[in-house]
């Protein structure tokens, strides 16, 4: 495997393991609970396609990272030539913070072996989120709604 391919594969796995966001997740809320002002649940607002750009390091061009959450629980993530697909499910919702679990398989590498990860997604507004792997200290990933 070439170094560039290895770097991209490693980054994709890291990109789906975004760093932690400092937020308290002790309480769960439901639509209409304080902080949601009777609106639609943030877990429902998560459905759609989200996109961000990641710097790949010196001498490398930035890569677009795309993450899709489907209403049927389907999940897709792509960066460059790498695609992951699988499922997502809601674990917890607390004000503008949603905790989900994903189960994905990286196409072309380790077929049949699913990888489970837990993410915290915090809504900055209706079209901007910060996604991070729960409990990880790496930098969070900022994503904008594409559709």
ABEGO torsion letter per residue (X at the ends): XBAAAAAAAAAAAAAAABBBBBBBAABBBBBGBBGAGGBBBAAAAABEBBBBBBBAEBGBBBBBBBBBBBAAGBBBBBBEABBBBEBBBBABBBEABBBBBBBBBBBGBGBGBBBBBBBBBBBABAABBBBBBBGBABBBBBBBBAX
